[in-house]
Amino acid sequence: MLLLSKDLKFAHPGQKILQFPNIQLNANDSLLVLGKSGSGKSTLLNLIAGLLSPLSGDIQIDGVSISKLSGHALDLFRGKNIGIVFQKPHLISALNVRQNLELAHFFSKEKGQDLDGLLEELGIKQKAKASVLTLSEGEAQRVSIARALANSPKLILADEPTSSLDDAHAEKVIQLLQAQARKIGAALIIVTHDQRVKNQISNFIEVASS
Amino acid sequence: MNLFKISWKYLTFQPLSTGLNVFLLALGLAIITVLLLVQDQFEKKMSQDAAGVDLVVGAKGSPLQLILSSVYHIDFPTGNIKMDEAQRLSRNRLVKNVVPLAMGDNFQGYRILGTNHDYLELYQAEFTEGKAWEFPFEVVLGSEVARAMGLKIGDEFAGSHGISQGSHDHDAHNFVVSGILKPKGNVLDRLVLTSIESVWYTHDEESADSNDPEEAEERSEEEGSANLDEPSPVLAESDSHERFHHSVAKKGFPVSDQAREVTALLVQFRNPMAAIQLPRMINSGTNMQAASPSFEISRLFEMLGVGISLLQGIAVILIIVAGLGIFIALYNSLKERKYDLAILRTLGASRFQLVMLVFLEGILLTSLGAVLGILLGHSFLALLVSQGDQMIVASIQPWIFLQQELWILVYALVVGVFASLIPAWSAYQTSIAKQLTKA
């Protein structure tokens, strides 16, 4: 069991308590988290990534209870074991493409994947030295996926990765995520309300605000 | 990839804002560097050149002018004093030693100073080659004079009248180089030293040779030059040449059968009582005036003090403005970069690393400013020195690095740390989840 979440509850300040369904996920599994806007999908993702700490309940990743980690230990654990793809690429614009990927290696203190090979697989090798400001939206998204994969994480979290892409690109991105997750033996969780994604991954849970 | 490289990339990502802040800081620190260098070297030079001189006695006038002309050889002399009066003073029981000085000529702008061997001893002069003067018209060159004019032992040259360049030449009798001094970094480097007799005889020759009364009158009216042209009896040719082969006085005053004059006296006290009694005695009891180098120089620094404080004020304001500029630049860029910081956190960066990132940026900026400022200060001084033909400025060495300059680096780092404090705190406080979901 790679990911195990039990009785997760969370409350944003001044709002009612959110309750999340339990998750059990094995390596190489894919899971969709569906739900309406504002239902707390992204909150669940943040909880799993250890960016928020839950009100109650427990999350275990590869046998480590992340709510028991704190401070730099949690930061490092996240850097080593979790790769996050955001809705928007959000690359560091002061750095070039390759340097953006090097960041992941530096902060997680992991050697990680061979970056040039990774860039090649994602079809952006020729852009390695380019400023991230010169990338197209699709390219930027691929760089952000590459950054999430750079450390060969055990768990890949993607937050609405397709919402700003057209049909062709959206399909490619999902396939890419799945293929890469399988290749490194990682579990994949995609938060989305995108119908196009549902066609490709059948396993899902639904977050509903009660 | 490391923190240092990341902050550097962020800095160079905004070259204009970074450049402006670095430049502002550098300007402020450059002014401080120049002040430090000038103050240090001036004071050192001033006290070095006045070492061993307790009192300067010369013609009545401005005491500061007397000190500047007779000790530092920068201003014009106040005039001449009678030698018999000077000799009377030298016999006073409060006086340990007197070094007479005779001025009035120059060689290509370098002053020719008539004195005795005590003067060389006073400054502990050493010779690179040759020896001190023994006969009239033998001269000893300061190291810089010898270098600039390319003169060697045995070379001859003619002096010109007056103490600044451009007057007519005394071509009746040439000076002969008998010795060259080692460079000591003091006033001797820029002087041509000779016997008092040489200075006298130069002017005797002039008045003997020129029978044109108009020219003589013109000369005596020349502004600012201590004219030693004494109307002396015209000497017979043989007589005048014979005396050139008598050796000159090496101690005390030269012997003369005529009423002679000297320009100033450097006096050493026998005991501390002299400091109280001698100046009063000289100033009220004789036609001469006495001035104390240390007192006059501290008065000079007091007068310059206003200007120095003003410059220091400007430098401090520039540094504060630069500090504010760096603070605002960091703070603004941090607002834009909160998302970046959140991303770095998701990649495994700790809060501490983000704080270090902000501090590093501030410190990098200010260290750059400091290094640039110090270089700018030295270059500016070098430019000033190469342009300045006034002796005292020209003798400053712009590429000496002082220990205090390390303090400039420290100041700069402190400015950098202070400017980064608030931005770093706000980086520390950044909540990743909030930033990421805000998008």
Interface residues (C-beta under 8 A of the other chain):
Chain A: S42 T43 N46 A49 L51 L52 G71 H72 D75 L76 R78 G79 K80 I82 I84 F86 Q87 K88 H90 I92 S93 A94 L95 Q99 E102 L103 A104 H105 F106 F107 S108 K109 R147 D159
Chain B: M1 N2 I6 K9 Y10 T12 F13 Y339 D340 I343 L344 R345 T346 L347 G348 A349 S350 R351 F352 Q353 I432 A433 L436 T437 A439
